[in-house]
Amino acid sequence: MINRFVRGATLPIALAAFSSLGAVGIAAAQSPNSMAGTSSSHKLTSADRLFVKKAAEGGLAEVQLGQLATEKASSPEVKQFGQRMVDDHSKANDKLKQVASDEGVTVPDKLNAKDAATKARLEKLSGKTFDRAYMHDMVLDHTKDVSEFRMESKNAKDPAVKNFATETLPTLESHLKDAKSIAPKAPKTASSGGTK
């Protein structure tokens, strides 16, 4: 009689145990998928996000101002520098867009107000006056850029952002060195105060 009771109870217990294990197995199978979804959309720190936005704005400005230099500069050296800005910053912008896309960050596709004003000011100039103003802006911009990229290459929390800053920094340092060497060659006016 006990034997018959155990045998009779075994099937329902086994089915109950199997179905609960099945539910656990299904939940476990779904868990990694839902976990993967959350880990791939991890958020950048506000500092990294701000760096990406500013780097994108700056890169866009360098390309557009470089294009302007290739058209308006009187010095072949300034024209060549402008073309280098277009080439190097276009490559860097493409890399940054990929990093931003991977991190879910939208980068600007228009100049910010400050850079638009700079472009408008330079568009009104020509010849040696343009050369002087453009190279002066390039020294200022790249001094700031080198400082920001150096800081981000040390302090970025996101590995992709840190890698972008670290890989781009030597190019920006080279741009700054060249800008400083070209800027003093542009004839100075009495009002320029002899600044580089």
Summary of the structure (lengths in Angstrom):
residues: 196
radius of gyration: 29.3
end to end distance: 104.5
largest distance: 115.8
contacts: 557
relative contact order: 0.12
helix: 84%
strand: 1%
